[in-house]
């Protein structure tokens, strides 16, 4: 666990973003027990065996949760992005399906 990632999430300006960021970080650690985390390109990146697995990317009105290595996955239509990486934009008062996110992350990272 990286104190830099913890500090980054806790310093987000909107309380709902802090809450969602913490949930997403915990989700990543549960889905990929051996995950490494670090701040890279000014946002939390999560790696498995040196390969990118996920990214938490906050913006002014949302948090995008990006899952890498998605080319061969069936990803729900509410995700955006090119075939090799997909992200879900989470906004205030959204209720993301964290179980679905976890399942997608497990599948996507299984070959890393």
C-alpha positions, 0 to 999 in steps of 0.5 A: 500500500502506498501512502502517496495513493492514500494521501491523493485520494484523501485530498480530493476536493469533494467528499463524495469523490473521496468516498468513491476513490476509497471504495475503488482502491479497496476494490482493486486490492480485493480483486488483485491481492498482489497489486502494486500501486503508485502515483503516476501521471498525477493519478493512482495507477495499479499494476500487476506483474509490472503491467497496468491493471487499473487507474483512478482518474478524478476530474471536476465532476466525476471519477473515471475508473479505467480497467486495462487489458479489456480487448477480449472482455464483454464490457457493458455499454455504459463504459467508454474507451478503445478496445484495450482499455475501458472506463466508467465515469462515476458522478455524484449520486451515481450508484456504480455496480462495484461487484461488476467492476470487480469481476471485470477487473479480475477477468482483465487482470487474469492474463497479466 
